[in-house]
Structures are given as structure tokens and as C-alpha cells.
Amino acid sequence: MLEYKASGMTCRSCVAHVTKAVKSVDPLAGVTVDLSNQTIRVEGNGDAEAIRLAIEAEGYPVSGFTTLQATAQ
């Protein structure tokens, strides 16, 4: 799972744009956007850099990303 720190996301429309951008790179990805923390979590197999570029192409600057370990349930 990847977590991106992005800025400029303020509403449901932003969430839709970011989700569409991620899915353009990895159509099967799970995407969770947290507007209050300005983070985007992506669970899938897409290239991290390609996803970053797709998010930025939608107008949301990405200041970095980290790889998170999936938690076992």
C-alpha cells in the first residue's frame, strides 16, 4: 500500500479527480482519500511514480509518498 501526501484537495470533486487519476494507472486499485490529512492511500499494483505523476496532472501537488505495510486481520 502506498500513501501520498498531496495538497489542494478540499471536496468530493477532488476525491473523484484523484481516484480517476489513480485508476488511470491501476484500474483495480483501491483508493482512499483523507481530505483533512491531505493523504491518498492506494492499494494495488501500479507504479508509484506513475501514480504520483497522474495525481499531479490533475492539479494536486504531491510532496512525497511512503510504502505502508498492510495490516493482517
C-alpha angles and dihedrals in degrees: 000000000000128000120201125195108216135167135218099044110134111147149021090276089059089051090052092049093048092046091050090049093052092046090051086067099034112017093189097049122124110229127196119181121195108196095187093054095033091231134138120202118200124191111189146074103278123127109269095221093047090052091049091052092048091052091049091048087062089058102262112121113221115215094188147316138226135200113240127201114240111241118236117234 
